[in-house]
Amino acid sequence: MRPSFSEHSSLTANFDAIRISLASPERIRSWSYGEVTKPETINYRTFKPERDGLFCAKIFG
């Protein structure tokens, strides 16, 4: 059974600041695993993702 939110509410992290910035195009490319080359999503007969499509596990994990 998962603990409820109230059980975790006593956990806090102490920090002074947080910094958020935009990633450079080079950094975004370094995170990528592949390229979507087909507009298909799933095979409607097998209900499995199409290879190189929008739901491809090879590309998106």
mmCIF file of the N, C-alpha and C atoms, coordinates in Angstrom:
data_MODEL
# 
_entry.id   MODEL 
# 
loop_
_atom_site.group_PDB 
_atom_site.id 
_atom_site.type_symbol 
_atom_site.label_atom_id 
_atom_site.label_alt_id 
_atom_site.label_comp_id 
_atom_site.label_asym_id 
_atom_site.label_entity_id 
_atom_site.label_seq_id 
_atom_site.pdbx_PDB_ins_code 
_atom_site.Cartn_x 
_atom_site.Cartn_y 
_atom_site.Cartn_z 
_atom_site.occupancy 
_atom_site.B_iso_or_equiv 
_atom_site.pdbx_formal_charge 
_atom_site.auth_seq_id 
_atom_site.auth_comp_id 
_atom_site.auth_asym_id 
_atom_site.auth_atom_id 
_atom_site.pdbx_PDB_model_num 
ATOM 1   N N  . MET A 1 1  ? 0.844  -1.178 0.000   1.00 0.00 ? 1  MET A N  1 
ATOM 2   C CA . MET A 1 1  ? 0.000  0.000  0.000   1.00 0.00 ? 1  MET A CA 1 
ATOM 3   C C  . MET A 1 1  ? 0.891  1.243  0.000   1.00 0.00 ? 1  MET A C  1 
ATOM 4   N N  . ARG A 1 2  ? 0.555  2.185  -0.826  1.00 0.00 ? 2  ARG A N  1 
ATOM 5   C CA . ARG A 1 2  ? 1.324  3.428  -0.901  1.00 0.00 ? 2  ARG A CA 1 
ATOM 6   C C  . ARG A 1 2  ? 0.968  4.330  0.265   1.00 0.00 ? 2  ARG A C  1 
ATOM 7   N N  . PRO A 1 3  ? 1.954  4.977  0.853   1.00 0.00 ? 3  PRO A N  1 
ATOM 8   C CA . PRO A 1 3  ? 1.643  5.917  1.940   1.00 0.00 ? 3  PRO A CA 1 
ATOM 9   C C  . PRO A 1 3  ? 0.886  7.125  1.406   1.00 0.00 ? 3  PRO A C  1 
ATOM 10  N N  . SER A 1 4  ? 0.052  7.672  2.243   1.00 0.00 ? 4  SER A N  1 
ATOM 11  C CA . SER A 1 4  ? -0.720 8.836  1.818   1.00 0.00 ? 4  SER A CA 1 
ATOM 12  C C  . SER A 1 4  ? 0.147  10.091 1.834   1.00 0.00 ? 4  SER A C  1 
ATOM 13  N N  . PHE A 1 5  ? -0.338 11.132 1.212   1.00 0.00 ? 5  PHE A N  1 
ATOM 14  C CA . PHE A 1 5  ? 0.410  12.387 1.114   1.00 0.00 ? 5  PHE A CA 1 
ATOM 15  C C  . PHE A 1 5  ? 0.691  12.970 2.488   1.00 0.00 ? 5  PHE A C  1 
ATOM 16  N N  . SER A 1 6  ? -0.243 12.842 3.403   1.00 0.00 ? 6  SER A N  1 
ATOM 17  C CA . SER A 1 6  ? -0.071 13.446 4.725   1.00 0.00 ? 6  SER A CA 1 
ATOM 18  C C  . SER A 1 6  ? 1.092  12.828 5.492   1.00 0.00 ? 6  SER A C  1 
ATOM 19  N N  . GLU A 1 7  ? 1.422  11.561 5.214   1.00 0.00 ? 7  GLU A N  1 
ATOM 20  C CA . GLU A 1 7  ? 2.551  10.926 5.880   1.00 0.00 ? 7  GLU A CA 1 
ATOM 21  C C  . GLU A 1 7  ? 3.875  11.516 5.421   1.00 0.00 ? 7  GLU A C  1 
ATOM 22  N N  . HIS A 1 8  ? 3.917  12.037 4.205   1.00 0.00 ? 8  HIS A N  1 
ATOM 23  C CA . HIS A 1 8  ? 5.138  12.613 3.653   1.00 0.00 ? 8  HIS A CA 1 
ATOM 24  C C  . HIS A 1 8  ? 5.230  14.123 3.866   1.00 0.00 ? 8  HIS A C  1 
ATOM 25  N N  . SER A 1 9  ? 4.198  14.722 4.390   1.00 0.00 ? 9  SER A N  1 
ATOM 26  C CA . SER A 1 9  ? 4.199  16.176 4.511   1.00 0.00 ? 9  SER A CA 1 
ATOM 27  C C  . SER A 1 9  ? 5.246  16.682 5.495   1.00 0.00 ? 9  SER A C  1 
ATOM 28  N N  . SER A 1 10 ? 5.740  15.827 6.382   1.00 0.00 ? 10 SER A N  1 
ATOM 29  C CA . SER A 1 10 ? 6.750  16.271 7.332   1.00 0.00 ? 10 SER A CA 1 
ATOM 30  C C  . SER A 1 10 ? 8.149  16.290 6.716   1.00 0.00 ? 10 SER A C  1 
ATOM 31  N N  . LEU A 1 11 ? 8.323  15.702 5.534   1.00 0.00 ? 11 LEU A N  1 
ATOM 32  C CA . LEU A 1 11 ? 9.617  15.710 4.869   1.00 0.00 ? 11 LEU A CA 1 
ATOM 33  C C  . LEU A 1 11 ? 9.813  17.032 4.149   1.00 0.00 ? 11 LEU A C  1 
ATOM 34  N N  . THR A 1 12 ? 10.850 17.750 4.498   1.00 0.00 ? 12 THR A N  1 
ATOM 35  C CA . THR A 1 12 ? 11.136 19.023 3.848   1.00 0.00 ? 12 THR A CA 1 
ATOM 36  C C  . THR A 1 12 ? 12.592 19.069 3.438   1.00 0.00 ? 12 THR A C  1 
ATOM 37  N N  . ALA A 1 13 ? 12.882 19.870 2.459   1.00 0.00 ? 13 ALA A N  1 
ATOM 38  C CA . ALA A 1 13 ? 14.256 20.093 2.009   1.00 0.00 ? 13 ALA A CA 1 
ATOM 39  C C  . ALA A 1 13 ? 14.601 21.553 2.266   1.00 0.00 ? 13 ALA A C  1 
ATOM 40  N N  . ASN A 1 14 ? 15.712 21.769 2.902   1.00 0.00 ? 14 ASN A N  1 
ATOM 41  C CA . ASN A 1 14 ? 16.154 23.132 3.180   1.00 0.00 ? 14 ASN A CA 1 
ATOM 42  C C  . ASN A 1 14 ? 17.155 23.562 2.121   1.00 0.00 ? 14 ASN A C  1 
ATOM 43  N N  . PHE A 1 15 ? 16.864 24.656 1.460   1.00 0.00 ? 15 PHE A N  1 
ATOM 44  C CA . PHE A 1 15 ? 17.779 25.211 0.473   1.00 0.00 ? 15 PHE A CA 1 
ATOM 45  C C  . PHE A 1 15 ? 17.581 26.711 0.419   1.00 0.00 ? 15 PHE A C  1 
ATOM 46  N N  . ASP A 1 16 ? 18.592 27.404 -0.080  1.00 0.00 ? 16 ASP A N  1 
ATOM 47  C CA . ASP A 1 16 ? 18.553 28.865 -0.123  1.00 0.00 ? 16 ASP A CA 1 
ATOM 48  C C  . ASP A 1 16 ? 18.001 29.403 -1.434  1.00 0.00 ? 16 ASP A C  1 
ATOM 49  N N  . ALA A 1 17 ? 18.252 28.695 -2.536  1.00 0.00 ? 17 ALA A N  1 
ATOM 50  C CA . ALA A 1 17 ? 17.825 29.212 -3.837  1.00 0.00 ? 17 ALA A CA 1 
ATOM 51  C C  . ALA A 1 17 ? 17.667 28.064 -4.820  1.00 0.00 ? 17 ALA A C  1 
ATOM 52  N N  . ILE A 1 18 ? 16.974 28.367 -5.900  1.00 0.00 ? 18 ILE A N  1 
ATOM 53  C CA . ILE A 1 18 ? 16.835 27.432 -7.007  1.00 0.00 ? 18 ILE A CA 1 
ATOM 54  C C  . ILE A 1 18 ? 17.072 28.216 -8.286  1.00 0.00 ? 18 ILE A C  1 
ATOM 55  N N  . ARG A 1 19 ? 17.740 27.585 -9.248  1.00 0.00 ? 19 ARG A N  1 
ATOM 56  C CA . ARG A 1 19 ? 18.050 28.271 -10.497 1.00 0.00 ? 19 ARG A CA 1 
ATOM 57  C C  . ARG A 1 19 ? 17.471 27.472 -11.660 1.00 0.00 ? 19 ARG A C  1 
ATOM 58  N N  . ILE A 1 20 ? 16.708 28.147 -12.477 1.00 0.00 ? 20 ILE A N  1 
ATOM 59  C CA . ILE A 1 20 ? 16.098 27.541 -13.656 1.00 0.00 ? 20 ILE A CA 1 
ATOM 60  C C  . ILE A 1 20 ? 16.567 28.327 -14.865 1.00 0.00 ? 20 ILE A C  1 
ATOM 61  N N  . SER A 1 21 ? 17.016 27.610 -15.888 1.00 0.00 ? 21 SER A N  1 
ATOM 62  C CA . SER A 1 21 ? 17.465 28.292 -17.102 1.00 0.00 ? 21 SER A CA 1 
ATOM 63  C C  . SER A 1 21 ? 17.072 27.472 -18.322 1.00 0.00 ? 21 SER A C  1 
ATOM 64  N N  . LEU A 1 22 ? 17.168 28.086 -19.472 1.00 0.00 ? 22 LEU A N  1 
ATOM 65  C CA . LEU A 1 22 ? 16.865 27.409 -20.726 1.00 0.00 ? 22 LEU A CA 1 
ATOM 66  C C  . LEU A 1 22 ? 18.042 26.534 -21.141 1.00 0.00 ? 22 LEU A C  1 
ATOM 67  N N  . ALA A 1 23 ? 17.732 25.404 -21.741 1.00 0.00 ? 23 ALA A N  1 
ATOM 68  C CA . ALA A 1 23 ? 18.780 24.521 -22.245 1.00 0.00 ? 23 ALA A CA 1 
ATOM 69  C C  . ALA A 1 23 ? 19.170 24.968 -23.647 1.00 0.00 ? 23 ALA A C  1 
ATOM 70  N N  . SER A 1 24 ? 20.439 24.846 -23.953 1.00 0.00 ? 24 SER A N  1 
ATOM 71  C CA . SER A 1 24 ? 20.921 25.215 -25.285 1.00 0.00 ? 24 SER A CA 1 
ATOM 72  C C  . SER A 1 24 ? 20.492 24.145 -26.292 1.00 0.00 ? 24 SER A C  1 
ATOM 73  N N  . PRO A 1 25 ? 20.436 24.483 -27.578 1.00 0.00 ? 25 PRO A N  1 
ATOM 74  C CA . PRO A 1 25 ? 20.094 23.488 -28.597 1.00 0.00 ? 25 PRO A CA 1 
ATOM 75  C C  . PRO A 1 25 ? 21.033 22.279 -28.576 1.00 0.00 ? 25 PRO A C  1 
ATOM 76  N N  . GLU A 1 26 ? 22.315 22.503 -28.311 1.00 0.00 ? 26 GLU A N  1 
ATOM 77  C CA . GLU A 1 26 ? 23.266 21.396 -28.254 1.00 0.00 ? 26 GLU A CA 1 
ATOM 78  C C  . GLU A 1 26 ? 22.942 20.455 -27.096 1.00 0.00 ? 26 GLU A C  1 
ATOM 79  N N  . ARG A 1 27 ? 22.570 21.011 -25.968 1.00 0.00 ? 27 ARG A N  1 
ATOM 80  C CA . ARG A 1 27 ? 22.237 20.189 -24.806 1.00 0.00 ? 27 ARG A CA 1 
ATOM 81  C C  . ARG A 1 27 ? 20.963 19.388 -25.055 1.00 0.00 ? 27 ARG A C  1 
ATOM 82  N N  . ILE A 1 28 ? 19.979 19.993 -25.688 1.00 0.00 ? 28 ILE A N  1 
ATOM 83  C CA . ILE A 1 28 ? 18.738 19.286 -26.011 1.00 0.00 ? 28 ILE A CA 1 
ATOM 84  C C  . ILE A 1 28 ? 19.032 18.135 -26.961 1.00 0.00 ? 28 ILE A C  1 
ATOM 85  N N  . ARG A 1 29 ? 19.873 18.356 -27.958 1.00 0.00 ? 29 ARG A N  1 
ATOM 86  C CA . ARG A 1 29 ? 20.241 17.284 -28.887 1.00 0.00 ? 29 ARG A CA 1 
ATOM 87  C C  . ARG A 1 29 ? 20.969 16.151 -28.175 1.00 0.00 ? 29 ARG A C  1 
ATOM 88  N N  . SER A 1 30 ? 21.768 16.474 -27.159 1.00 0.00 ? 30 SER A N  1 
ATOM 89  C CA . SER A 1 30 ? 22.483 15.426 -26.427 1.00 0.00 ? 30 SER A CA 1 
ATOM 90  C C  . SER A 1 30 ? 21.527 14.544 -25.623 1.00 0.00 ? 30 SER A C  1 
ATOM 91  N N  . TRP A 1 31 ? 20.345 15.037 -25.289 1.00 0.00 ? 31 TRP A N  1 
ATOM 92  C CA . TRP A 1 31 ? 19.359 14.252 -24.557 1.00 0.00 ? 31 TRP A CA 1 
ATOM 93  C C  . TRP A 1 31 ? 18.562 13.327 -25.472 1.00 0.00 ? 31 TRP A C  1 
ATOM 94  N N  . SER A 1 32 ? 18.578 13.559 -26.767 1.00 0.00 ? 32 SER A N  1 
ATOM 95  C CA . SER A 1 32 ? 17.719 12.807 -27.680 1.00 0.00 ? 32 SER A CA 1 
ATOM 96  C C  . SER A 1 32 ? 18.276 11.414 -27.939 1.00 0.00 ? 32 SER A C  1 
ATOM 97  N N  . TYR A 1 33 ? 17.379 10.497 -28.268 1.00 0.00 ? 33 TYR A N  1 
ATOM 98  C CA . TYR A 1 33 ? 17.747 9.120  -28.565 1.00 0.00 ? 33 TYR A CA 1 
ATOM 99  C C  . TYR A 1 33 ? 17.455 8.744  -30.003 1.00 0.00 ? 33 TYR A C  1 
ATOM 100 N N  . GLY A 1 34 ? 16.697 9.511  -30.702 1.00 0.00 ? 34 GLY A N  1 
ATOM 101 C CA . GLY A 1 34 ? 16.338 9.170  -32.068 1.00 0.00 ? 34 GLY A CA 1 
ATOM 102 C C  . GLY A 1 34 ? 15.454 10.233 -32.677 1.00 0.00 ? 34 GLY A C  1 
ATOM 103 N N  . GLU A 1 35 ? 14.954 9.914  -33.848 1.00 0.00 ? 35 GLU A N  1 
ATOM 104 C CA . GLU A 1 35 ? 14.126 10.863 -34.588 1.00 0.00 ? 35 GLU A CA 1 
ATOM 105 C C  . GLU A 1 35 ? 12.833 10.191 -35.001 1.00 0.00 ? 35 GLU A C  1 
ATOM 106 N N  . VAL A 1 36 ? 11.724 10.883 -34.824 1.00 0.00 ? 36 VAL A N  1 
ATOM 107 C CA . VAL A 1 36 ? 10.434 10.389 -35.287 1.00 0.00 ? 36 VAL A CA 1 
ATOM 108 C C  . VAL A 1 36 ? 10.403 10.570 -36.792 1.00 0.00 ? 36 VAL A C  1 
ATOM 109 N N  . THR A 1 37 ? 10.319 9.460  -37.522 1.00 0.00 ? 37 THR A N  1 
ATOM 110 C CA . THR A 1 37 ? 10.326 9.532  -38.982 1.00 0.00 ? 37 THR A CA 1 
ATOM 111 C C  . THR A 1 37 ? 8.984  9.144  -39.595 1.00 0.00 ? 37 THR A C  1 
ATOM 112 N N  . LYS A 1 38 ? 8.061  8.632  -38.775 1.00 0.00 ? 38 LYS A N  1 
ATOM 113 C CA . LYS A 1 38 ? 6.739  8.251  -39.269 1.00 0.00 ? 38 LYS A CA 1 
ATOM 114 C C  . LYS A 1 38 ? 5.669  8.922  -38.407 1.00 0.00 ? 38 LYS A C  1 
ATOM 115 N N  . PRO A 1 39 ? 4.571  9.339  -38.993 1.00 0.00 ? 39 PRO A N  1 
ATOM 116 C CA . PRO A 1 39 ? 3.513  9.972  -38.205 1.00 0.00 ? 39 PRO A CA 1 
ATOM 117 C C  . PRO A 1 39 ? 2.609  8.968  -37.482 1.00 0.00 ? 39 PRO A C  1 
ATOM 118 N N  . GLU A 1 40 ? 2.805  7.669  -37.724 1.00 0.00 ? 40 GLU A N  1 
ATOM 119 C CA . GLU A 1 40 ? 1.937  6.666  -37.114 1.00 0.00 ? 40 GLU A CA 1 
ATOM 120 C C  . GLU A 1 40 ? 2.142  6.611  -35.604 1.00 0.00 ? 40 GLU A C  1 
ATOM 121 N N  . THR A 1 41 ? 1.104  6.200  -34.896 1.00 0.00 ? 41 THR A N  1 
ATOM 122 C CA . THR A 1 41 ? 1.188  6.081  -33.440 1.00 0.00 ? 41 THR A CA 1 
ATOM 123 C C  . THR A 1 41 ? 1.232  4.616  -33.029 1.00 0.00 ? 41 THR A C  1 
ATOM 124 N N  . ILE A 1 42 ? 0.126  3.894  -33.216 1.00 0.00 ? 42 ILE A N  1 
ATOM 125 C CA . ILE A 1 42 ? 0.089  2.486  -32.847 1.00 0.00 ? 42 ILE A CA 1 
ATOM 126 C C  . ILE A 1 42 ? -0.465 1.667  -33.996 1.00 0.00 ? 42 ILE A C  1 
ATOM 127 N N  . ASN A 1 43 ? -0.165 0.372  -33.969 1.00 0.00 ? 43 ASN A N  1 
ATOM 128 C CA . ASN A 1 43 ? -0.750 -0.566 -34.914 1.00 0.00 ? 43 ASN A CA 1 
ATOM 129 C C  . ASN A 1 43 ? -2.117 -0.937 -34.351 1.00 0.00 ? 43 ASN A C  1 
ATOM 130 N N  . TYR A 1 44 ? -3.170 -0.650 -35.080 1.00 0.00 ? 44 TYR A N  1 
ATOM 131 C CA . TYR A 1 44 ? -4.520 -0.841 -34.559 1.00 0.00 ? 44 TYR A CA 1 
ATOM 132 C C  . TYR A 1 44 ? -4.945 -2.301 -34.508 1.00 0.00 ? 44 TYR A C  1 
ATOM 133 N N  . ARG A 1 45 ? -4.189 -3.192 -35.138 1.00 0.00 ? 45 ARG A N  1 
ATOM 134 C CA . ARG A 1 45 ? -4.485 -4.626 -35.032 1.00 0.00 ? 45 ARG A CA 1 
ATOM 135 C C  . ARG A 1 45 ? -3.830 -5.235 -33.802 1.00 0.00 ? 45 ARG A C  1 
ATOM 136 N N  . THR A 1 46 ? -2.595 -4.852 -33.529 1.00 0.00 ? 46 THR A N  1 
ATOM 137 C CA . THR A 1 46 ? -1.855 -5.430 -32.401 1.00 0.00 ? 46 THR A CA 1 
ATOM 138 C C  . THR A 1 46 ? -1.819 -4.519 -31.181 1.00 0.00 ? 46 THR A C  1 
ATOM 139 N N  . PHE A 1 47 ? -2.189 -3.273 -31.350 1.00 0.00 ? 47 PHE A N  1 
ATOM 140 C CA . PHE A 1 47 ? -2.142 -2.260 -30.289 1.00 0.00 ? 47 PHE A CA 1 
ATOM 141 C C  . PHE A 1 47 ? -0.730 -2.054 -29.748 1.00 0.00 ? 47 PHE A C  1 
ATOM 142 N N  . LYS A 1 48 ? 0.261  -2.234 -30.602 1.00 0.00 ? 48 LYS A N  1 
ATOM 143 C CA . LYS A 1 48 ? 1.655  -1.984 -30.231 1.00 0.00 ? 48 LYS A CA 1 
ATOM 144 C C  . LYS A 1 48 ? 2.143  -0.733 -30.949 1.00 0.00 ? 48 LYS A C  1 
ATOM 145 N N  . PRO A 1 49 ? 3.081  -0.005 -30.354 1.00 0.00 ? 49 PRO A N  1 
ATOM 146 C CA . PRO A 1 49 ? 3.599  1.210  -30.994 1.00 0.00 ? 49 PRO A CA 1 
ATOM 147 C C  . PRO A 1 49 ? 4.305  0.896  -32.310 1.00 0.00 ? 49 PRO A C  1 
ATOM 148 N N  . GLU A 1 50 ? 4.126  1.766  -33.287 1.00 0.00 ? 50 GLU A N  1 
ATOM 149 C CA . GLU A 1 50 ? 4.818  1.619  -34.565 1.00 0.00 ? 50 GLU A CA 1 
ATOM 150 C C  . GLU A 1 50 ? 6.274  2.035  -34.407 1.00 0.00 ? 50 GLU A C  1 
ATOM 151 N N  . ARG A 1 51 ? 7.179  1.269  -34.993 1.00 0.00 ? 51 ARG A N  1 
ATOM 152 C CA . ARG A 1 51 ? 8.602  1.580  -34.928 1.00 0.00 ? 51 ARG A CA 1 
ATOM 153 C C  . ARG A 1 51 ? 8.872  2.910  -35.634 1.00 0.00 ? 51 ARG A C  1 
ATOM 154 N N  . ASP A 1 52 ? 9.677  3.758  -35.019 1.00 0.00 ? 52 ASP A N  1 
ATOM 155 C CA . ASP A 1 52 ? 10.039 5.091  -35.508 1.00 0.00 ? 52 ASP A CA 1 
ATOM 156 C C  . ASP A 1 52 ? 8.852  6.050  -35.562 1.00 0.00 ? 52 ASP A C  1 
ATOM 157 N N  . GLY A 1 53 ? 7.754  5.703  -34.892 1.00 0.00 ? 53 GLY A N  1 
ATOM 158 C CA . GLY A 1 53 ? 6.582  6.567  -34.853 1.00 0.00 ? 53 GLY A CA 1 
ATOM 159 C C  . GLY A 1 53 ? 6.532  7.397  -33.583 1.00 0.00 ? 53 GLY A C  1 
ATOM 160 N N  . LEU A 1 54 ? 5.391  8.010  -33.359 1.00 0.00 ? 54 LEU A N  1 
ATOM 161 C CA . LEU A 1 54 ? 5.239  8.936  -32.238 1.00 0.00 ? 54 LEU A CA 1 
ATOM 162 C C  . LEU A 1 54 ? 5.283  8.266  -30.868 1.00 0.00 ? 54 LEU A C  1 
ATOM 163 N N  . PHE A 1 55 ? 4.991  6.966  -30.791 1.00 0.00 ? 55 PHE A N  1 
ATOM 164 C CA . PHE A 1 55 ? 5.023  6.252  -29.510 1.00 0.00 ? 55 PHE A CA 1 
ATOM 165 C C  . PHE A 1 55 ? 6.126  5.205  -29.470 1.00 0.00 ? 55 PHE A C  1 
ATOM 166 N N  . CYS A 1 56 ? 7.134  5.316  -30.296 1.00 0.00 ? 56 CYS A N  1 
ATOM 167 C CA . CYS A 1 56 ? 8.213  4.332  -30.377 1.00 0.00 ? 56 CYS A CA 1 
ATOM 168 C C  . CYS A 1 56 ? 8.997  4.295  -29.063 1.00 0.00 ? 56 CYS A C  1 
ATOM 169 N N  . ALA A 1 57 ? 9.094  3.106  -28.465 1.00 0.00 ? 57 ALA A N  1 
ATOM 170 C CA . ALA A 1 57 ? 9.826  2.959  -27.202 1.00 0.00 ? 57 ALA A CA 1 
ATOM 171 C C  . ALA A 1 57 ? 11.320 3.176  -27.394 1.00 0.00 ? 57 ALA A C  1 
ATOM 172 N N  . LYS A 1 58 ? 11.827 2.890  -28.575 1.00 0.00 ? 58 LYS A N  1 
ATOM 173 C CA . LYS A 1 58 ? 13.252 3.101  -28.850 1.00 0.00 ? 58 LYS A CA 1 
ATOM 174 C C  . LYS A 1 58 ? 13.608 4.583  -28.744 1.00 0.00 ? 58 LYS A C  1 
ATOM 175 N N  . ILE A 1 59 ? 12.700 5.435  -29.150 1.00 0.00 ? 59 ILE A N  1 
ATOM 176 C CA . ILE A 1 59 ? 12.953 6.877  -29.142 1.00 0.00 ? 59 ILE A CA 1 
ATOM 177 C C  . ILE A 1 59 ? 12.613 7.483  -27.783 1.00 0.00 ? 59 ILE A C  1 
ATOM 178 N N  . PHE A 1 60 ? 11.454 7.146  -27.249 1.00 0.00 ? 60 PHE A N  1 
ATOM 179 C CA . PHE A 1 60 ? 10.952 7.833  -26.057 1.00 0.00 ? 60 PHE A CA 1 
ATOM 180 C C  . PHE A 1 60 ? 11.102 7.052  -24.761 1.00 0.00 ? 60 PHE A C  1 
ATOM 181 N N  . GLY A 1 61 ? 11.558 5.821  -24.848 1.00 0.00 ? 61 GLY A N  1 
ATOM 182 C CA . GLY A 1 61 ? 11.797 5.033  -23.631 1.00 0.00 ? 61 GLY A CA 1 
ATOM 183 C C  . GLY A 1 61 ? 10.629 4.329  -23.067 1.00 0.00 ? 61 GLY A C  1 
# 
